[in-house]
Amino acid sequence: MYRPLSKISIAALAGLLSAAALHAQGPAPKRDISGVWTPERRGGGIGANGASNYRADGQHEPPYTPAGLAAFKTHKPSNGTTEVGPGEENDPGHSCDPLGFPRADLFEMRDIRFVHLPNQTLVLHQYNRMWRTAWTDGRAIDKDADPRWYGYSVGKWADDNTFVITTSNIDDRVWLDNAGRPQSDEITVEESWHRVDHDNMELSVTINDPKFYTKPWVAIDKLKMKLLPDNSDMIEMMCVPSELNAYNLKHGNLGNGITGKK
């Protein structure tokens, strides 16, 4: 038999819904972006054809210097306006080399966790189970540090709700994005993580590489991120050499016109 909800039950339910809405719309805590975040739109952080603000469609190319354009022409990506077949591309990420930075942001922005410690903030990426350190103890970037796949990073609060990470000393073997845009040993990358309210944040990424680009350019402009529950499990996403080899044997050979048939 159908029994309508009592006035008390309706009031309690309304109270719970109101509390949840207030929590979602509440103000951002000051100087805190800890937790697990993910792009608001499913797949919104996947830059298959290049950085989201400069997709490789023939109309949104970044401002190359002659050296930068020459470097770009040596890259043979499997995506973008200069894409080639699976058997011809030379993407280092497709050999299970570390994806590197900022490509981790520009191509594979999935779930990401921030952990604030007294002298550093840890940034944990879902893709390839990789983590970065952004030093927050006031140090400058160590210009003498050896190049690293994910660079050397320092972080600071631009205001109570915006955490800025500056990264340099990046290995120049890293491709900037999935369309094969290059980066030099002079690159500096700035990430701006702006927490809009309790459950929402925006990511902007600016590239400054005077050797390869005539001026700084914004590769990601206010990508919307949402906060996930504290108990969210970041699943594994790994580049596995054995799986890659099996894929290349099948698709790489087909790309080269080898079918396996006699």
C-alpha positions in Angstrom: 0.0 0.0 0.0 1.3 3.5 -0.9 2.0 5.6 2.2 2.8 9.3 1.7 5.8 10.7 3.5 4.9 12.4 6.7 5.5 16.1 7.2 8.4 15.2 9.5 10.0 13.0 6.8 9.6 15.6 4.1 11.1 18.3 6.3 14.1 16.1 7.2 14.7 15.2 3.5 14.5 18.9 2.6 17.0 19.7 5.3 19.5 17.1 4.0 19.2 18.4 0.5 19.6 22.0 1.6 22.7 21.1 3.6 24.2 19.3 0.6 23.5 22.2 -1.7 25.0 24.7 0.8 28.1 22.4 1.1 28.6 22.3 -2.7 28.1 26.0 -3.1 30.0 27.0 0.1 33.1 29.2 0.0 36.5 27.7 -0.7 38.7 27.1 2.4 41.6 29.5 2.5 44.9 28.2 1.0 43.8 24.7 0.6 43.3 22.7 -2.6 43.9 19.3 -1.0 41.8 16.3 -2.1 41.0 14.5 -5.3 39.9 16.5 -8.3 38.8 15.5 -11.8 37.7 17.4 -14.9 34.0 18.5 -14.5 33.2 17.2 -18.0 34.0 13.5 -18.5 37.0 13.4 -20.9 37.4 17.2 -20.6 41.0 16.9 -19.7 42.1 14.6 -22.6 43.9 16.6 -25.2 44.1 14.0 -28.0 44.8 16.7 -30.6 46.9 19.0 -28.7 46.5 21.5 -25.8 42.8 22.4 -25.3 43.4 26.1 -26.1 45.5 25.3 -29.2 44.1 22.3 -30.8 46.0 21.1 -33.8 43.4 21.9 -36.4 45.4 24.2 -38.7 43.9 27.3 -37.1 45.3 27.4 -33.6 49.1 26.9 -33.9 51.2 28.4 -31.1 53.7 31.3 -32.0 56.7 29.3 -33.1 60.2 30.8 -33.5 62.1 29.5 -36.5 63.9 27.1 -34.2 60.6 25.9 -32.6 59.0 25.3 -36.0 62.1 23.3 -37.2 61.9 21.2 -34.0 58.2 20.6 -34.5 58.8 19.3 -38.1 61.1 16.6 -36.7 58.2 15.2 -34.7 55.9 12.6 -36.2 52.7 12.4 -34.0 49.8 10.1 -34.5 47.4 13.0 -33.9 46.9 16.5 -35.2 47.5 18.2 -38.5 50.8 16.4 -39.1 49.8 13.0 -38.0 51.3 9.9 -39.5 50.4 6.2 -39.4 51.1 4.0 -36.4 54.2 2.5 -38.0 55.8 5.9 -38.8 55.2 8.0 -35.7 58.1 8.8 -33.3 56.2 9.8 -30.2 58.5 9.0 -27.2 55.4 8.4 -25.0 54.4 5.6 -27.3 57.5 3.7 -26.4 56.5 3.9 -22.7 59.0 6.8 -22.0 57.6 8.9 -19.2 54.9 11.2 -20.5 56.7 14.2 -18.9 55.5 17.7 -18.1 53.5 19.7 -19.1 52.2 16.9 -21.3 50.8 15.3 -18.2 48.5 18.3 -17.9 47.9 19.1 -21.6 47.2 15.5 -22.7 46.2 13.3 -19.8 44.5 15.4 -17.2 42.4 12.9 -15.3 42.0 12.4 -11.6 44.6 14.4 -9.6 45.3 14.6 -5.9 46.9 17.4 -3.9 48.5 16.8 -0.5 49.7 19.8 1.4 52.8 19.2 3.7 54.6 21.9 5.8 57.3 22.6 3.1 55.9 21.1 -0.1 52.7 20.2 -1.9 52.5 16.8 -3.6 50.7 16.4 -6.9 49.6 12.9 -7.7 48.5 12.1 -11.2 46.3 9.1 -12.1 48.0 8.5 -15.5 51.1 6.4 -15.0 50.7 6.6 -11.2 53.1 9.6 -11.2 53.7 12.2 -8.5 55.4 15.7 -8.5 56.7 17.9 -5.7 56.0 21.6 -5.6 58.3 23.1 -3.0 56.5 25.7 -0.8 59.4 26.7 1.6 60.2 29.9 -0.3 63.1 28.4 -2.4 63.8 29.5 -5.9 63.9 27.0 -8.8 67.3 25.3 -8.8 68.7 26.3 -12.2 71.6 23.9 -11.7 69.4 20.9 -11.2 69.7 18.2 -13.8 66.8 18.1 -16.3 63.9 15.9 -15.2 61.0 14.3 -17.1 58.6 16.3 -14.8 60.8 19.2 -14.1 61.7 21.1 -10.9 58.7 22.9 -9.3 58.0 25.5 -6.7 54.6 26.6 -5.5 53.2 29.7 -3.8 49.8 31.2 -3.0 49.0 34.1 -5.3 46.0 34.8 -3.0 43.9 32.8 -0.6 42.3 30.7 -3.3 44.9 30.5 -6.1 47.9 28.1 -5.9 50.5 28.8 -8.6 53.1 26.1 -9.5 56.1 27.2 -11.6 58.1 24.4 -13.3 61.4 24.4 -15.3 64.5 22.2 -15.7 62.4 19.9 -17.9 64.0 17.3 -20.1 63.7 18.5 -23.7 63.0 15.0 -24.9 59.5 15.6 -23.6 56.8 16.5 -26.2 54.7 19.5 -25.0 51.4 17.9 -26.1 49.9 15.0 -28.1 50.2 16.9 -31.4 54.0 16.9 -31.2 54.5 20.5 -30.2 58.2 20.8 -29.0 59.7 22.3 -25.9 63.3 23.4 -25.3 65.6 23.5 -22.4 64.5 27.1 -21.7 60.9 26.3 -21.0 59.0 27.5 -17.9 55.5 26.3 -17.2 53.1 28.1 -14.9 50.0 26.3 -13.5 47.3 28.4 -11.8 45.0 26.3 -9.7 42.1 28.6 -8.7 39.6 27.3 -6.2 36.3 28.9 -7.1 34.3 27.5 -4.2 34.3 24.4 -2.0 33.7 21.9 -4.8 35.0 23.7 -7.9 38.4 24.7 -9.2 39.8 26.0 -12.5 43.2 25.2 -14.0 45.1 27.5 -16.4 48.5 26.6 -17.9 50.9 29.1 -19.5 53.9 28.2 -21.6 56.9 30.4 -21.7 59.8 29.1 -23.9 61.6 31.9 -25.6 63.8 29.6 -27.7 60.8 27.9 -29.4 58.0 30.4 -29.1 58.0 34.2 -29.7 55.8 34.9 -26.7 54.1 33.1 -23.7 50.9 31.4 -24.6 48.0 29.9 -22.6 47.7 26.2 -23.4 44.8 25.6 -21.0 42.4 28.3 -20.1 40.3 27.7 -16.9 39.7 24.0 -17.3 36.8 23.3 -14.8 37.6 20.7 -12.2 35.3 19.3 -9.5 36.1 17.8 -6.1 35.6 14.1 -5.6 34.7 12.4 -2.3 37.6 11.9 0.2 37.4 8.1 -0.3 37.7 8.2 -4.1 40.0 5.6 -5.5 42.3 6.7 -8.3 42.5 3.7 -10.6 45.8 2.5 -12.3 46.5 3.8 -15.8 49.9 2.5 -16.8 52.0 2.3 -20.0 52.8 -1.4 -20.0 55.6 -2.4 -22.5 54.2 -5.9 -23.1 50.8 -4.5 -24.0 52.4 -1.7 -26.1 54.5 -4.3 -28.0 51.4 -6.4 -28.8 49.6 -3.3 -30.0 52.5 -2.3 -32.2 52.9 -5.8 -33.7 49.3 -5.6 -34.8 48.6 -2.0 -35.7 52.2 -0.8 -36.4 52.7 -3.5 -39.0 49.3 -2.7 -40.6 50.4 0.9 -40.8 53.4 -0.2 -42.7 51.4 -2.2 -45.1 52.4 -5.6 -43.6 49.3 -7.8 -43.1 51.0 -11.0 -42.1 49.4 -12.8 -45.1 51.4 -14.4 -47.8 
